[in-house]
Amino acid sequence: MSKGSVVLAYSGGLDTSCILLWLKEQGYEVIAYLANIGQDEDFDAARKKAETLGAKKVFIEDLRSEFVQEFIWPAVQANAVYEDRYLLGTSIARPCIARRQVQIAQREGAQYVSHGATGKGNDQVRFELTCYALYPQVQAPWSMDANLMHISYESGVLENPKNHAPPDLYQMTKNPEDSPSEPDLLEIHFTRGVPVKVTHVKEGTCKETPLEIFCYLNEIGGKHGVGRIDIVENRFIGMKSRGIYETPGGTILLHAHLDIETFTMDREVRKIKQSLGIKFSELIYNGFWYSPECEFVRHCIDKSQENVEGRVQLSVFKGQVYILGRESPKSLYNEELVSMDVQGDYDPCDASGFIRINAVRLREHNRLQGAAQKKL
């Protein structure tokens, strides 16, 4: 007698194939679910393998467009970076994958969901928190990772943090030393902090849909070796781990968005928004995309992007992204005001009072320090 149905987030790899067999042996009916989020995968072969192993049904879902629009774009708006370097390629994919897994479970009347994430990592937290948030009745009776945003590598020889990555490890990016000898010049258009158009300045190539934009930036960044990092990070469960990541398109967008945001956003608003971006990154990394606090932070970040509009020109070359120029109808940059040759509305005499007011606390601090020294 069947113990019920399980929707398994299936990758076709060793871990999830073993889990599929084990679930069958335990008396569960297994529904295998594969999410296409841009990884290089033979989906037909994975389907046949799941069916051969005994899956009752196999669903292959193309989530690439919604992954870009609903998950990557908010991360771009937030300048989301975990611990100053990690662009959250794995973390941002998990709520997208798990959401569809829950939808399939609800549609098929499944009582359980399952995944192949290790108990020592962050992914089991990310998967299960999403499932419990969206489908409270579900039960989870128990590492992939490549996607449209990045590829990550861990374990094996990489577990020793002093070991260099093997030269043939990288799949999305060329070695910068072997990349083209001429840069690619791009112009990226933003509306409300979201890229809406990318144009190759020399070739005239133009991409305007979210999926096309991100795939094209991955292509350009990849051939120039952009977006490689090798880091030791703090996992949510308390241990440190080493990860090597390739995020070419995301790295280009981070540079471009930071530039147009600084150009168009009020200084004090941006300070608050930066702190929200750090919080947003932590929430994503720790698996709380569907939490009330993350929803609140996303709304605040979206509000901050109302005037983040314009075009950024940049060069992609030999592992680097170089900003060349920017323009915006909502720019806060006043060329006349900052010019050394034009006085405009700014009276230099005003600076004297401004400086004296700001010096009050410094003088008082110095007075206090002097008094303390005399006592000694």
N, C-alpha and C positions, 0 to 999 in steps of 0.2 A: 504493500500500500504506500502511495506517495506521501511524503511528509510536507508537500507543498511545492510551490514554484519559486525559483530564485532567478533574478536577473543579474547575470554576471557581466561586469565590465571586462570584456575579453579582448586581448591584444593579439592572440595567435602565438605568443611566446611561451616559453617553458612554464613560467609560474602559473599563468592563468589556464594553460592547458591541463596542468596537474590539478589545479583547483576544480576545473570542470569535471574531470574524471572522479575526483574525490567526492564531489557533491553528488554525482550519479550513484556512486557506491554507497553513500549515506542515505539514499532513497529520495533525493530531491529531483524534480523536473527542472532542467536548466534551460533558461532562455539566454542565449549569448548576444551581447550587444557590443558592436564596434563603432566607435566614434571617429569619423574622419575630420580631424582638425588640422590637416595639412601635413601630416607625417608621410614619409615615403613608405608605403605599405602596399602589399599585394592583397587587396581585399577579397578577391575571388578565392585565392588560395586559403586565406584565413577562414572564409565561410565554409569551404569544403572541409577544412581541418576540424572546425567546430562541429559540423554535421557528422563527420566520421567518429568523433569522440562521444557523440550521443546527445548533442544539443537538440532540444525539442523544436526550438525556433532560433533563427539567427536574424538579427536586425543590424544593418549597416546604415548609419545615419551621417549624412553630410552636414556638418555643423560649422563649416569654415566661415561662411558669411556672418552668421550670428556670433561666432567667436570673435571676429574682428570688430563688429559694430557694437556689441553689447558688453564685451569684456576688455579687449585690447584698447579700444578708443577711450574708455574711462581711465584706463591706466596711463595712456598718453596724456590726457588732460591733467592728471594728477602728478605727472613726472614721477611715477611710482618706481622707487628704487629701494630695495631692502638692504640695510647695512651699507649704504653708500655705493654699492656696486652691482647688486643682483637685480636684473630687470623683471624678475618674477614670471618667467616664461612658463614654468611648470605650475606654479601656484595659481596663476590666472586661468589656466586651462581646466583645473579640477572642478570648479563650480559649473562650468559649461558642460563638461562630460557628465557630471553627477546629476545635473538637472534633467537632462534627457533620459538618463537611466531611471530616475524617479517617474518621469512621465510614462515610460514604457511599463514600469512596474504597476502603475495605477491603471493603465489601459488594459494590461493583460491580467489584472487581478492577482499579481504575485505578492506573496507575503514577505519575501526576503530580497535583499540585494547583497551582492558580494563583489569583491575587487581583489587585485593582486598586489596591493601595496604592503610593504614590509612593516612589521610592528615597531621597528626602530626608527622609522622615518616620519615625515610630516604628512604624507599623502593619506594614510589611513584616517588621520584627524580631518583632513580636508574633505575626503569623500563622505565620511560618516556624519560630520556636522551638517553638510549640505543635505544629505538624505533625511536626517532627523528634522531639519528645519522645514523641508518641503513636503515630507510624507511621515508625520509623527508616528503612524502606526507601523511603519516598516521595521524589520529587524535585520541587523547586520551580523550573520553568523561568523564572520571573521573580519620590481619597478620598471613601469614603462617610462624612458620618456623622450618622445620627439613630437613636435607639433609645429603649426604654422609659425609660431612666434620664436621658437628656439629649439635647440637640441641640448640636452644635459647629459653629462657623463659622471659616473661615480662608481665606487667599489673596485674590486680587483687591485691592480697595480696602483691605482690612484688613491687607495686608502692610506698609503704612506705619504704624508704631505710633502716630503722632500723629493719624491720621485717626479721626474719630468714626464709630461704627457707624451705618449708615443707620437711620432710625426704624422702617422696615418690615422690618428684618432678623429680629426676634424672632418665633418661631412658637409656642413653648410658653407664654410668659408675657406678660401685659399690661404696659404701662407702669405702674409703681406709681402715677404721678400720676392715671391713669385707672381705677384699681382701685376696688372697692366702698368706700363710705364707712362701712361697718360691718365689724368683724372677724369672722372665723370662729373659734369656740372648739372645740378638738379635745381629746379624751383618747386617748392612745396607751398600750396595754398591752404590756409587754415580758415575755418569758420567756427566760432564758439569753441576754439581750442581743438577742433577735430580736423585732420587732413582731408580735404575734399578733392584735391587734384595734385598730381605730380607730373612735371614736364621735364624731359631731358633737353637742356638748353641747346646743345649742338645738334642732336639727332632729331629733335622735334617729337619724340615719342611722348604720348600723353596717356595717363591712366586716371580714371575718375571714379570707379566704384571702389568701395572699401577693400574688397578682396583683391582686386587688381592692383590697387595702390600698395598694399602690404606685400604682395608677392613680388612686385617689381622692385621695391626697396630691398627685399631680401636678396633678389638677384644681383642688384648693383652692389650692395654692401658685401655680399658673399664673394664676389669676384675680386674685391679689393681687400679682403681679410678683415673687415670691420666687425666689431662686436664680440671678440674673444675675451673671456675672463677666466681666471683660475683663482678660486677663493676658498677660504675656510669660513663657514657660516655657523650661526647658532640656531639649531633646530628648536622648534617649539617645545619638544619634550625634554629639553635640557642638555643634550649633548652637542658637541661640535662635529661638523662633517665637512669634507672637502667636496667641492663641486666644480666642474669645468663646464662653461656654458658658451654657446654661440648664439648671438641675438643680433644679426646684422640689420634687419629692417627696424627693429625696435631701437637700436642705438642711434641710427640716423634720425628717427623721429624724436628721440629724447633731445638731441642737440638742437633740432629745428624748433621744437615746441618751447624749449627753455628760452630761446632767443626771441621768438615772437611774443611770448608771454611777458618777458621783461620789458619789451618795447611798448606794450599796450596796457599794462596793469599798474594800478596805483601801488606805490611802495609799501604802504602799511597793509593793504589788502594782500599783497604778495607774501608778506611775512607770515600772516595768519594762514594763508593757503599753503605755504611751505610746511608748516607744522601739521596741517591736515593731510598733506601728501605723505608725510612720514607715518602718521597714524594709519592712513589708508593702506600703505604698503605692509605694515605689520599685520593688519586685519586680513589682508589677502594671504599673506605668507602663512598665517596661523589657521586659515580655513574658515574665517568668519564673514565670507562674502554676503551670506543671507541673514546676517544679524541686524538688529535694529540700529546699532551704532554705525555699522558700515553703510546702511541705507542713508542715515543722516549725513555722514561724511560725504557720500557721493553727491547728495543734493547740494551741499555747501560748495563742493568743488565745481559742480556744474554751474552754479550761480556765478562763481568767480570767473568763468570762461566767457561771459556774455560779450566782452569786448576784445577777446583774443582772436583777432581777425587780421589777415594780411598774407604777404608772401615772403618767403625766406629763400635766398639763393645760397647754395652750398656746394662744396667740392668734396668728393669721396675719392680718397687716394691712399694707397699703401697703409691700410689699417686705420686711417684717421678720417674724421669728418671736420672740415674747415668751413666755418660760416663766412660768407663773402659779402652779404648785404641783406637788407630787409626793407619793406615798406608796408604801410597800413593806413587805411582811411580813419582808423581809430587810435593812431599813435599818440602817445603822451610826450613824445620827443619834440621840443620846440627849438628848431635850428637857430632862430634869431636870438632866443633867450640864452642859449649856451655859447653863442659865438663870442670869441675874444675881440672881434672887430666891430660888433654892433652892440650898443648899449641897450636898446629896446626898453622894456618896462622895468628892467632890473637896475636899481640904484646901488652901486658898490658901497655907498655909505651905510646902507641898511645892514651890511654884513657886520659892522662894528658892534651894533647893539645885539645882534644874534650871537656873536662870539662871546660878548660879555655875559649874557644870560646863561649860556652853556658852560661858561667858566666858573659860575658860582659854586657849584658842587665840587669842582676840582680844587678851588681855593680852600673851601671848607675842609676837604679831605686832607689837603696839605697842612692846614693849620692844626688839625687834630693829630696828624702824624708828628708834627714838630713838637706839640705839647707832650706827646708820649715819649719822645726822645729826650726831652729835658728832664722828665721824671727819672729816666734811667741814669 
